Amino acid sequence: MPIFNAEKFIKNSLSTLTEYLKNPDLEKDLEHIQLILVNDGSTDNTSNEINEFIDNFPTNSKFEINLISYKTNRNIGFAIKQGLQKAKNEIIIIMDCDLPFKLDIINQSLELIKSCDIVSIDRTKIKGSYDVPLLRMILHKGLILLIKLMFWKEIQGIDDFVAGFKVVKKELVDKIKNYFISDTSLIHFEIILLTQILKKVDKKQYQICFVYPHFNRETIKDTTYSFMKIVKVVLKILKDLISIKIKIKQIKKHLQWS
């Protein structure tokens, strides 16, 4: 879970998530839970809020909470990569700290991952599954269109790329993590893209499955980034997309793309 300037809601998010994971219906699928929190250079009181939650969390052999924290904000992709390096369990869940979707997608995804290698969310199929401010919606849809134009050959048939929820087998993560380029939310697209490439070159047919989320209207909808920060991130995303496009031939060659 990457976290940035979330002092207003992070303790509530962590309480909600950990309580949900204690659900008896999940017992059969969750023998051990390693909750990796990555404090991505927050400048508010987020760090204290997280530490207070950890200090008050009851000792439980099923739950292991790890905190990664650094002083300078490096963006969500960098934070996710730090978390992936720390992950030990066979199944890895990547999710946003404001819990924007109803948590039943966890149940659905854990069921699907038994027959898939990665489960992502698709917000294009259910009306109201992405109820966010207009600017954020425009940026999101514009990015999806741009990605489709630039990488249509590799991602045909996939409609949502940068959603902040993934369930991935660690075996797959270990095969693709050295090819990540971006430190932004584009890492979610890179996971999909690299899995698609592997499907072409590996004898094993890597399977991508999708869940269709319902937006959680009770969570914080406003971004924790300032307007200038959003502008900088958008420019970095555009730059990183070009870098990925340039390097995709090299990556395909290395992975023996057919």
C-alpha positions as CSV (number, residue, x, y, z in Angstrom):
1,M,0.0,0.0,0.0
2,P,1.7,3.2,-1.2
3,I,0.8,6.2,1.1
4,F,1.3,9.9,0.6
5,N,-0.1,12.8,2.8
6,A,-2.9,10.7,4.1
7,E,-3.1,11.9,7.7
8,K,-6.9,12.5,7.4
9,F,-7.9,9.0,6.6
10,I,-5.0,6.5,6.9
11,K,-5.8,5.1,10.3
12,N,-9.4,4.6,9.3
13,S,-8.3,2.9,6.0
14,L,-6.0,0.6,7.9
15,S,-8.6,-0.3,10.5
16,T,-11.2,-0.9,7.8
17,L,-8.8,-3.1,5.8
18,T,-7.5,-5.2,8.7
19,E,-11.0,-5.8,10.0
20,Y,-12.1,-6.9,6.6
21,L,-9.2,-9.3,6.3
22,K,-10.3,-11.0,9.5
23,N,-13.5,-12.0,7.8
24,P,-14.1,-15.8,8.3
25,D,-14.9,-16.1,4.6
26,L,-11.3,-15.2,3.8
27,E,-9.7,-17.6,6.3
28,K,-9.2,-20.4,3.8
29,D,-7.4,-18.1,1.4
30,L,-5.3,-16.0,3.8
31,E,-3.0,-18.1,6.0
32,H,-0.6,-15.3,6.6
33,I,-1.0,-11.6,5.9
34,Q,2.0,-9.3,5.4
35,L,0.7,-5.7,5.3
36,I,3.4,-3.6,3.7
37,L,2.9,0.1,4.2
38,V,5.1,2.4,2.1
39,N,5.2,6.0,3.4
40,D,6.2,7.9,0.2
41,G,7.8,11.0,1.7
42,S,4.7,12.4,3.3
43,T,5.0,16.0,4.5
44,D,2.1,16.0,6.9
45,N,1.4,13.9,10.0
46,T,0.9,10.6,8.1
47,S,4.0,9.0,9.6
48,N,2.8,9.5,13.2
49,E,-0.7,8.3,12.3
50,I,0.7,5.1,10.8
51,N,3.1,4.5,13.7
52,E,0.2,5.0,16.2
53,F,-1.9,2.4,14.3
54,I,1.0,-0.1,14.3
55,D,1.7,0.5,18.0
56,N,-2.0,-0.1,18.9
57,F,-2.4,-3.1,16.6
58,P,-2.9,-6.3,18.6
59,T,-0.1,-8.9,18.3
60,N,-1.3,-11.5,15.9
61,S,0.6,-14.4,14.3
62,K,-1.5,-14.1,11.2
63,F,-0.7,-10.4,10.6
64,E,2.7,-9.0,10.0
65,I,2.9,-5.3,9.4
66,N,6.0,-3.8,7.8
67,L,6.6,0.0,7.4
68,I,8.9,1.4,4.7
69,S,9.4,5.1,5.0
70,Y,11.7,7.7,3.3
71,K,11.8,11.4,3.5
72,T,11.5,12.5,-0.2
73,N,8.3,11.9,-2.2
74,R,9.3,9.6,-5.1
75,N,5.8,8.9,-6.5
76,I,3.5,5.9,-6.3
77,G,5.3,3.7,-8.7
78,F,8.6,4.0,-6.8
79,A,6.6,3.2,-3.5
80,I,5.0,0.1,-5.1
81,K,8.4,-1.2,-6.3
82,Q,9.8,-0.8,-2.7
83,G,6.9,-2.8,-1.4
84,L,7.3,-5.5,-4.0
85,Q,10.9,-6.0,-2.9
86,K,9.7,-6.6,0.6
87,A,6.9,-9.0,-0.2
88,K,7.3,-12.6,0.9
89,N,4.0,-14.3,0.3
90,E,2.9,-16.2,-2.9
91,I,0.1,-13.7,-3.7
92,I,0.6,-9.9,-3.7
93,I,-2.2,-7.4,-3.5
94,I,-1.4,-3.8,-4.5
95,M,-4.1,-1.2,-3.5
96,D,-4.5,2.5,-2.9
97,C,-4.5,3.8,0.7
98,D,-7.9,5.6,0.5
99,L,-9.6,2.3,-0.4
100,P,-11.6,3.8,-3.3
101,F,-13.4,0.5,-4.1
102,K,-15.6,-1.7,-2.1
103,L,-13.4,-4.4,-0.5
104,D,-15.4,-7.3,-1.9
105,I,-13.0,-7.1,-4.9
106,I,-10.5,-8.8,-2.6
107,N,-12.7,-11.9,-2.3
108,Q,-13.4,-12.0,-6.0
109,S,-9.7,-11.5,-6.9
110,L,-8.5,-14.2,-4.5
111,E,-10.9,-16.6,-6.1
112,L,-9.8,-15.7,-9.6
113,I,-6.1,-15.7,-8.9
114,K,-6.4,-19.5,-8.4
115,S,-6.7,-19.9,-12.1
116,C,-5.0,-16.6,-13.2
117,D,-1.6,-15.0,-12.8
118,I,-2.8,-11.5,-12.4
119,V,-6.2,-9.9,-11.5
120,S,-6.7,-6.3,-12.3
121,I,-9.8,-4.1,-12.2
122,D,-11.8,-2.7,-15.1
123,R,-13.7,0.5,-14.4
124,T,-15.1,0.8,-17.9
125,K,-17.9,-1.8,-17.6
126,I,-20.0,-0.6,-14.6
127,K,-21.6,2.8,-14.6
128,G,-20.4,4.8,-11.6
129,S,-17.4,2.6,-10.8
130,Y,-15.2,5.6,-11.1
131,D,-17.0,8.5,-9.5
132,V,-14.3,11.1,-9.3
133,P,-13.9,14.8,-10.0
134,L,-14.1,15.8,-13.7
135,L,-10.4,16.8,-14.0
136,R,-9.3,13.4,-12.7
137,M,-11.7,11.6,-15.0
138,I,-10.4,13.5,-18.0
139,L,-6.8,12.7,-17.1
140,H,-7.7,9.1,-16.6
141,K,-9.6,8.6,-19.9
142,G,-7.0,10.6,-21.8
143,L,-4.2,8.4,-20.5
144,I,-6.1,5.2,-21.4
145,L,-6.6,6.6,-25.0
146,L,-3.0,7.5,-25.3
147,I,-1.8,4.1,-24.1
148,K,-4.1,2.4,-26.6
149,L,-2.7,4.5,-29.4
150,M,0.9,3.8,-28.5
151,F,0.7,0.2,-27.5
152,W,-2.3,-1.2,-29.4
153,K,-0.4,-4.3,-30.6
154,E,0.6,-5.4,-27.1
155,I,-2.6,-4.6,-25.1
156,Q,-5.4,-5.5,-27.5
157,G,-8.6,-6.3,-25.7
158,I,-7.7,-4.6,-22.5
159,D,-9.6,-1.4,-21.6
160,D,-8.3,-0.3,-18.2
161,F,-4.6,-0.1,-17.4
162,V,-3.7,2.3,-14.6
163,A,-6.2,1.4,-11.9
164,G,-4.7,1.2,-8.4
165,F,-5.6,-2.4,-7.6
166,K,-3.8,-5.5,-8.7
167,V,-3.5,-9.1,-7.4
168,V,-0.4,-10.7,-8.7
169,K,1.4,-14.0,-8.2
170,K,4.9,-13.4,-6.8
171,E,6.3,-15.7,-9.3
172,L,5.2,-13.4,-12.1
173,V,6.4,-10.3,-10.2
174,D,9.8,-11.8,-9.9
175,K,10.0,-12.3,-13.7
176,I,9.0,-8.7,-14.7
177,K,10.1,-6.4,-11.8
178,N,13.6,-5.7,-13.3
179,Y,11.9,-4.3,-16.4
180,F,9.9,-1.6,-14.7
181,I,10.7,1.9,-16.0
182,S,8.3,4.4,-14.4
183,D,8.0,5.6,-10.8
184,T,4.5,6.9,-11.5
185,S,1.1,5.2,-11.6
186,L,2.2,3.8,-15.0
187,I,3.7,0.9,-13.1
188,H,0.2,-0.6,-13.2
189,F,0.3,-0.4,-17.0
190,E,3.8,-1.9,-17.0
191,I,2.6,-4.9,-15.0
192,I,-0.1,-5.5,-17.6
193,L,2.2,-4.8,-20.6
194,L,5.0,-7.1,-19.4
195,T,2.6,-9.9,-18.6
196,Q,1.2,-9.6,-22.2
197,I,4.8,-9.9,-23.5
198,L,5.4,-13.0,-21.4
199,K,2.3,-14.6,-22.8
200,K,4.0,-14.4,-26.2
201,V,7.3,-15.9,-25.2
202,D,6.8,-18.3,-22.3
203,K,5.4,-21.8,-22.7
204,K,3.1,-21.1,-19.8
205,Q,0.1,-19.1,-20.9
206,Y,0.0,-16.2,-18.4
207,Q,-3.6,-15.3,-17.8
208,I,-5.0,-11.9,-16.9
209,C,-8.4,-11.8,-15.3
210,F,-10.5,-8.8,-14.4
211,V,-12.9,-7.8,-11.6
212,Y,-15.5,-5.0,-12.0
213,P,-15.4,-2.8,-8.9
214,H,-18.1,-0.7,-7.2
215,F,-16.9,2.7,-6.1
216,N,-16.8,3.3,-2.3
217,R,-18.5,6.7,-1.9
218,E,-17.5,6.8,1.8
219,T,-13.8,7.2,1.0
220,I,-11.8,10.4,0.4
221,K,-12.2,11.3,-3.3
222,D,-9.9,14.3,-3.5
223,T,-6.3,13.8,-4.5
224,T,-3.6,14.3,-1.9
225,Y,-1.4,16.0,-4.6
226,S,-1.4,19.7,-5.1
227,F,-2.2,21.1,-8.6
228,M,1.4,21.7,-9.4
229,K,2.3,18.2,-8.3
230,I,-0.4,16.8,-10.6
231,V,1.1,18.8,-13.5
232,K,4.6,17.5,-12.8
233,V,3.3,13.9,-12.5
234,V,1.4,14.2,-15.8
235,L,4.5,15.5,-17.6
236,K,6.6,12.6,-16.1
237,I,4.0,10.1,-17.2
238,L,4.2,11.4,-20.7
239,K,8.0,11.2,-20.6
240,D,7.9,7.7,-19.2
241,L,5.4,6.5,-21.8
242,I,7.9,7.6,-24.5
243,S,10.7,5.8,-22.7
244,I,8.7,2.6,-22.5
245,K,7.8,2.9,-26.2
246,I,11.5,3.3,-27.1
247,K,12.6,0.5,-24.8
248,I,9.8,-1.9,-25.6
249,K,11.7,-3.4,-28.6
250,Q,14.7,-4.0,-26.4
251,I,12.5,-5.7,-23.7
252,K,10.8,-7.9,-26.3
253,K,14.2,-8.9,-27.7
254,H,15.4,-9.8,-24.2
255,L,12.3,-11.8,-23.5
256,Q,12.4,-13.3,-27.0
257,W,9.1,-11.7,-28.2
258,S,7.7,-13.7,-31.2
